[in-house]
């Protein structure tokens, strides 16, 4: 189903969640990442861009970028990488639904990925 044919964000979320459940944890998960990024962009386009919200989006993008890099380097899925980074406090499919009040969780996940960048931990 082309993204343009998805009627609303809720249906897109459900598709992402179904895809995440079905995806093999040993596959890179790049298609899943593309879908999740689109969810985030669609939600961002509905919100007014305040300074704090723009900072939130920046941290959100940093997390996805770092997780994608770690995923490629380790051969782990994005879902596994995000679960590791967040100490299992949120899932990859949750990122598109997070709000400014979740900023501390995102910052902690980014920090954990950066701190463990040179180790084989994951």
matplotlib code that plots the C-alpha trace (Angstrom):
import matplotlib.pyplot as plt

x = [0.0, 1.6, 1.9, -0.3, -3.2, -3.1, -6.1, -4.7, -1.9, -3.7, -3.9, -0.2, 0.7, -1.2, 0.6, 4.0, 3.1, 2.0, 5.1, 7.3, 5.7, 6.1, 9.7, 12.5, 14.7, 17.9, 17.0, 18.2, 14.7, 15.3, 11.8, 10.4, 12.6, 11.4, 7.8, 8.5, 10.2, 7.2, 4.9, 7.1, 7.2, 3.4, 2.8, 5.3, 3.5, 0.4, 2.2, 3.2, 7.0, 8.0, 11.7, 11.4, 9.5, 12.2, 14.8, 12.7, 12.5, 16.3, 16.9, 14.4, 16.2, 19.6, 18.4, 17.1, 20.3, 22.6, 20.4, 20.5, 24.3, 24.5, 22.0, 24.1, 27.3, 26.0, 23.6, 20.8, 17.4, 16.4, 13.8, 16.6, 18.9, 16.2, 15.2, 18.9, 19.3, 16.2, 16.7, 13.5, 11.5, 10.1, 10.0, 11.0, 7.4, 6.8, 9.2, 6.7, 4.1, 6.4, 5.9, 8.0, 7.4, 9.3, 12.4, 14.4, 13.8, 15.1, 18.1, 19.0, 18.8, 21.0, 23.5, 23.5, 24.2, 27.0, 28.6, 28.6, 29.5, 33.0, 32.0, 30.4, 27.6, 24.1]
y = [0.0, 3.3, 5.7, 8.2, 5.8, 5.4, 7.5, 8.6, 8.4, 5.8, 3.3, 3.9, 3.3, 0.0, -1.0, -0.2, -2.2, -5.2, -5.0, -4.8, -7.9, -9.9, -8.7, -11.0, -9.6, -10.6, -8.5, -4.9, -3.5, -0.7, -0.7, -0.5, 2.5, 4.3, 3.8, 5.0, 8.1, 8.9, 8.6, 11.1, 13.5, 13.3, 14.0, 16.9, 18.5, 18.8, 20.4, 24.0, 24.2, 25.8, 26.0, 23.2, 21.0, 21.5, 20.4, 17.3, 16.5, 16.9, 14.5, 12.1, 12.2, 11.7, 8.6, 7.1, 8.0, 6.5, 3.4, 2.9, 3.1, 0.7, -1.6, -1.8, -2.3, -5.1, -6.8, -6.3, -5.0, -1.4, -2.8, -4.5, -1.5, 0.9, -1.5, -1.7, 2.1, 2.8, 0.0, -1.4, 1.7, 2.2, 0.4, 1.5, 1.8, 4.2, 6.8, 8.3, 8.8, 10.3, 13.9, 16.7, 15.2, 12.1, 14.1, 12.8, 9.2, 10.1, 11.9, 9.0, 6.6, 8.8, 9.0, 5.2, 4.7, 7.2, 5.8, 2.3, 3.2, 1.6, -1.4, -4.6, -4.3, -4.8]
z = [0.0, -1.0, 1.9, 0.1, 0.3, 4.1, 5.3, 8.7, 11.2, 13.4, 10.6, 9.7, 13.4, 13.3, 10.1, 11.7, 14.8, 12.8, 10.7, 13.8, 15.2, 12.0, 11.2, 11.8, 14.6, 12.7, 9.6, 9.4, 9.6, 7.2, 5.7, 9.2, 9.8, 6.7, 7.8, 11.4, 10.1, 7.9, 10.9, 12.8, 9.9, 9.4, 13.1, 13.1, 10.2, 12.3, 15.3, 15.5, 15.4, 18.6, 19.6, 22.2, 19.7, 17.0, 19.6, 20.4, 16.7, 16.4, 19.3, 17.8, 14.4, 16.2, 17.9, 14.7, 12.9, 15.6, 15.9, 12.2, 12.2, 15.2, 13.5, 10.3, 12.3, 14.5, 12.1, 14.7, 13.8, 14.5, 17.0, 19.0, 18.8, 20.1, 22.9, 24.0, 23.8, 25.8, 28.4, 27.0, 28.2, 24.7, 21.4, 17.9, 16.9, 19.8, 18.5, 16.1, 18.9, 21.4, 22.5, 24.0, 27.4, 26.4, 25.6, 28.6, 27.4, 23.9, 25.3, 27.6, 24.6, 22.5, 25.3, 25.7, 22.0, 22.1, 25.2, 23.8, 20.3, 20.4, 22.4, 21.2, 23.7, 22.4]

ax = plt.figure().add_subplot(projection="3d")
ax.plot(x, y, z, "-o")
ax.set_aspect("equal")
plt.show()
